[in-house]
Amino acid sequence: MKPTFFAVLILMSSVKAFACLNEYNVNARGQVYERYEGLPIFYRTFDLAHSQKIVDQIDLTDPDDIDFKDFSDVGVHLARLGKYKEALDIFIWLNDKHKDEYRIVSNLGTLYELNGQIDSAYKYIEKGLKLNPDSHMGSEWVHLSILEAKKNIEKDGDWLLKNQVLNLNLTDTVGLYTKAHDKIMLTIWQIGHQLEERVPFTPDSDLLLANVLLELGELLEIHVSIENAYVAYKMAAHYDKENKLGAKEKIDNLMPLFEKYGFKKSVFEEHFPPKGAYLQEQKDARQHEEFGQKPEDEPIGTLYYFVAAACIVVLFGLVLFILKKRGN
């Protein structure tokens, strides 16, 4: 009985070990927070060959003969190919026929922004938010804030030097694992998600994006992760090459803590890889795509579950082998 008991105990322990994997996060106050999975990977370009393939598969001669979802996909991929005017024309046409279809409305707003028509962009992103407030985990408020900032920049070219785009005022310290901290963590996730979708459309110098990244970095530094704050500040410096917003000073001030906890500078390239780097999943065809919409059948952490299952099977086989040998 004892070998069997210990075998089951080992097996149960292995399951728990895989179920409780956490990254190590420490904020500027030295507090460890285990629930944060880290910033996403910010890919700077799209898989253009894949987008061209999608566009080439559809005969655009008569839009009325095309399923509107497929036509919307074509518009998305034309935008990724940099053909913003053509993509805008598609979504204007689609919106005339499907005025309350969330993805079409939202994509129309994005295309207006990419074509420099900020007022129209704001109108349709705001409408999309009303149609589907929970889209992208409720993060479209970030998009609206960015559009509002662009309006302000049109009136005052130095607006970004004097203001924060998001203006969150969430830099006061709060207790970990409280409702206030949970709200901040959701805000951090929402900003990261919106930037993940925005980065591939953004040129290498963009003061607005740098402004948002600095605010994100401050939230990360104070509330959850020095390591991820470093990534955000470094990205801000990349987009603000003249250091107008002071990203380099932010990095310098962070380095003593960054080095104290033994973090590696390579984390920056892990989250902000060179142009042309992609996840394999990004090269697979997607159905009914939308800007920022991930396939619903790609659960987070699927790889971990497969690895855990495989290890458990191997461990279980090993336990049976040991029991059998002892029985002989």
C-alpha positions in Angstrom: 0.0 0.0 0.0 2.8 2.5 0.8 4.3 2.5 -2.7 0.9 3.1 -4.1 0.2 5.9 -1.7 3.4 7.7 -2.4 2.9 7.2 -6.2 -0.4 8.9 -6.0 1.0 11.7 -3.9 3.8 12.3 -6.4 1.3 12.3 -9.2 -1.0 14.8 -7.4 2.0 17.0 -6.6 3.0 17.1 -10.3 -0.5 18.2 -11.3 -0.5 21.0 -8.7 2.9 22.2 -9.8 1.7 22.7 -13.4 -1.6 24.2 -12.2 0.2 26.9 -10.2 2.8 28.2 -12.6 3.4 31.9 -12.0 5.8 34.5 -13.3 8.0 36.4 -10.8 6.8 40.0 -10.7 8.1 42.6 -8.2 7.1 46.3 -8.2 9.1 49.4 -7.1 8.1 48.8 -3.5 9.5 45.3 -3.5 6.1 43.7 -3.4 5.8 40.4 -5.3 2.6 40.0 -7.4 2.0 36.5 -8.8 -1.2 37.0 -10.9 0.3 39.1 -13.7 1.2 37.2 -16.9 3.3 40.1 -18.4 3.0 42.4 -21.4 2.2 40.8 -24.8 4.7 40.4 -27.5 4.5 43.6 -29.7 5.1 42.5 -33.3 6.0 45.5 -35.5 4.8 44.2 -38.9 2.2 41.8 -40.3 2.7 38.7 -42.3 2.3 40.5 -45.7 2.5 37.3 -47.7 -0.5 35.9 -45.8 -2.5 39.1 -46.2 -1.8 39.2 -49.9 -2.9 35.5 -50.2 -6.2 36.3 -48.5 -6.8 39.3 -50.8 -6.0 37.3 -54.0 -8.4 34.5 -53.1 -11.5 36.8 -53.4 -12.9 38.1 -56.7 -13.7 41.7 -56.0 -15.4 42.4 -59.3 -18.9 42.5 -57.8 -19.1 43.1 -54.0 -22.7 42.1 -53.9 -21.7 38.5 -54.8 -19.3 38.3 -51.8 -20.2 37.3 -48.3 -20.0 40.5 -46.2 -17.7 38.8 -43.7 -15.3 37.7 -46.4 -15.4 41.2 -47.8 -14.6 42.6 -44.4 -11.6 40.2 -44.1 -10.3 41.5 -47.4 -10.6 45.1 -46.1 -8.6 44.1 -43.0 -5.8 42.5 -45.0 -5.7 45.4 -47.5 -5.1 47.7 -44.5 -2.3 45.4 -43.3 -0.8 45.7 -46.7 -0.8 49.5 -46.3 -3.6 50.1 -48.8 -5.6 52.2 -46.5 -7.8 54.1 -49.1 -8.9 50.8 -50.7 -9.7 49.3 -47.4 -11.7 52.4 -46.3 -13.8 52.2 -49.5 -14.7 48.6 -48.7 -15.8 49.4 -45.1 -17.8 52.5 -46.3 -19.6 50.2 -48.7 -20.1 47.5 -46.0 -21.3 50.1 -43.5 -24.0 51.3 -45.8 -25.5 47.8 -45.8 -24.7 46.6 -42.3 -24.9 49.8 -40.1 -25.1 48.0 -36.8 -22.6 45.2 -37.4 -20.0 45.8 -34.7 -16.9 44.6 -36.5 -17.7 46.6 -39.6 -18.4 49.8 -37.6 -15.3 49.3 -35.6 -13.1 48.6 -38.6 -14.5 51.6 -40.4 -13.4 53.8 -37.5 -9.9 52.3 -37.6 -9.7 52.9 -41.4 -10.8 56.5 -41.0 -8.0 56.9 -38.4 -5.4 55.3 -40.7 -6.5 57.7 -43.5 -6.1 60.7 -41.2 -9.8 61.5 -40.7 -9.9 61.7 -37.0 -13.4 63.1 -36.4 -14.9 60.3 -38.5 -12.7 57.8 -36.8 -13.9 58.9 -33.3 -17.5 58.8 -34.4 -17.4 55.2 -35.5 -15.2 53.8 -32.8 -17.5 55.4 -30.3 -20.5 53.8 -32.1 -18.7 50.5 -32.0 -18.2 50.8 -28.3 -21.9 51.4 -27.8 -22.7 48.4 -29.9 -20.3 46.1 -28.1 -19.0 47.6 -24.8 -17.2 44.4 -23.9 -15.2 44.1 -27.1 -11.5 43.5 -26.4 -12.3 43.2 -22.7 -13.7 46.7 -22.7 -10.4 48.3 -23.9 -11.8 50.5 -26.7 -11.8 53.5 -24.3 -8.0 53.5 -24.9 -8.6 53.9 -28.7 -11.0 56.8 -28.0 -8.5 58.5 -25.7 -5.9 58.2 -28.4 -8.2 59.7 -31.0 -9.1 62.5 -28.5 -5.4 63.2 -28.1 -5.0 63.4 -31.9 -7.7 66.0 -32.0 -5.9 68.0 -29.4 -2.6 67.7 -31.3 -4.3 69.2 -34.4 -5.0 72.3 -32.2 -1.7 72.4 -30.4 1.4 70.8 -31.9 3.1 70.6 -28.4 0.1 69.0 -26.6 1.9 65.7 -26.1 4.8 67.5 -24.3 2.4 68.9 -21.7 -0.2 66.2 -21.3 -0.7 62.4 -20.8 -2.8 60.8 -23.5 -4.7 58.5 -21.1 -4.5 60.8 -18.0 -5.3 58.0 -15.7 -4.1 59.4 -12.4 -3.5 55.8 -11.0 -0.1 56.4 -9.6 -1.1 56.4 -5.9 0.0 53.2 -4.2 -2.8 50.7 -3.3 -2.7 47.3 -1.5 -2.1 44.2 -3.6 -5.1 41.9 -4.2 -7.6 44.6 -3.5 -10.4 45.8 -5.8 -8.5 49.0 -6.5 -5.4 47.0 -7.5 -7.6 44.6 -9.6 -8.9 47.7 -11.5 -5.4 48.9 -12.1 -4.4 45.4 -13.4 -7.3 45.4 -15.8 -6.3 48.9 -17.0 -2.8 47.7 -17.6 -4.1 44.7 -19.6 -6.4 46.9 -21.7 -3.6 49.3 -22.6 -1.3 46.5 -23.5 -3.9 44.9 -25.7 -4.7 48.1 -27.6 -1.0 48.8 -28.1 -0.4 45.2 -29.3 -2.8 45.9 -32.2 -1.6 49.5 -32.8 2.2 48.8 -33.0 2.2 47.1 -36.4 0.5 50.2 -38.0 2.8 52.7 -36.3 6.1 54.1 -37.8 9.3 53.9 -35.8 9.0 57.5 -34.6 5.7 58.3 -32.9 5.5 60.6 -30.0 1.9 59.8 -29.2 2.7 56.1 -28.8 5.7 56.9 -26.6 3.5 59.0 -24.4 1.1 56.1 -23.8 4.0 53.7 -23.2 5.4 56.0 -20.6 2.1 56.1 -18.7 1.9 52.3 -19.0 5.4 52.0 -17.7 4.6 54.1 -14.6 1.7 51.9 -13.8 3.8 48.8 -14.1 6.7 50.1 -12.1 4.5 51.3 -9.2 1.9 48.5 -9.1 3.2 45.2 -10.5 6.5 44.7 -12.4 9.8 46.5 -12.6 10.8 44.1 -15.4 7.8 45.0 -17.6 8.1 48.7 -16.8 11.6 48.5 -18.3 10.1 47.1 -21.5 7.5 49.9 -21.7 10.1 52.6 -21.1 12.5 51.1 -23.6 9.7 51.0 -26.2 8.8 54.6 -25.4 12.5 55.5 -26.0 12.3 53.7 -29.4 9.4 55.8 -30.5 10.7 59.0 -29.0 14.2 59.0 -30.4 14.8 62.7 -29.5 13.8 61.9 -25.9 11.3 64.8 -25.8 9.3 63.0 -23.1 12.1 61.8 -20.9 12.0 58.1 -21.5 15.8 57.7 -21.1 15.6 59.3 -17.6 12.9 56.9 -16.7 15.1 54.0 -17.7 18.1 55.3 -15.8 16.1 55.8 -12.6 14.7 52.3 -12.9 18.0 50.5 -13.5 19.2 50.2 -9.8 16.0 48.2 -9.0 16.1 46.4 -12.3 19.7 45.2 -11.5 18.9 44.5 -7.8 16.5 41.8 -8.7 18.7 40.3 -11.4 16.4 41.0 -14.4 17.9 40.6 -17.9 17.9 43.4 -20.5 17.1 40.8 -23.1 13.5 40.9 -21.9 13.0 44.0 -24.1 13.6 42.1 -27.3 11.5 39.2 -26.1 8.5 41.6 -25.9 9.6 43.9 -28.8 11.2 41.6 -31.3 12.8 42.9 -34.6 10.6 43.5 -37.6 9.6 40.3 -39.4 9.2 38.2 -36.3 5.9 36.4 -35.9 4.2 33.7 -34.0 3.4 30.8 -36.2 -0.3 31.2 -35.3 -0.2 34.6 -37.0 0.6 33.0 -40.3 -2.5 30.8 -40.2 -5.6 31.9 -42.1 -8.2 33.5 -39.8 -11.9 33.5 -40.4 -13.9 36.8 -40.2 -11.1 38.9 -39.0 -11.3 42.2 -37.2 -8.6 44.6 -36.1 -7.4 43.2 -32.8 -9.8 40.2 -32.9 -8.0 37.0 -31.9 -9.5 33.6 -32.9 -11.8 32.4 -30.2 -10.5 28.9 -30.3 -7.0 29.7 -29.1 -7.3 29.5 -25.3 -4.5 31.1 -23.3 -2.1 28.6 -21.9 -3.0 25.8 -24.2 0.7 24.9 -24.6 1.1 24.6 -20.9 -1.8 22.2 -20.6 -0.3 19.9 -23.3 3.1 20.0 -21.6 1.5 19.2 -18.2 -0.6 16.4 -19.6 2.4 14.8 -21.4 4.5 15.0 -18.2 1.8 13.5 -16.1 1.4 10.6 -18.6 5.2 10.0 -18.5 5.2 10.2 -14.7 2.3 7.9 -14.3 4.0 5.4 -16.6 7.2 5.6 -14.5 5.2 5.0 -11.3 3.5 1.9 -12.7 6.9 0.7 -13.9 8.4 1.1 -10.4 5.4 -0.6 -8.7 5.6 -3.5 -11.2 9.3 -3.9 -10.6 8.8 -3.9 -6.8 6.0 -6.5 -7.1 8.4 -8.8 -8.9 
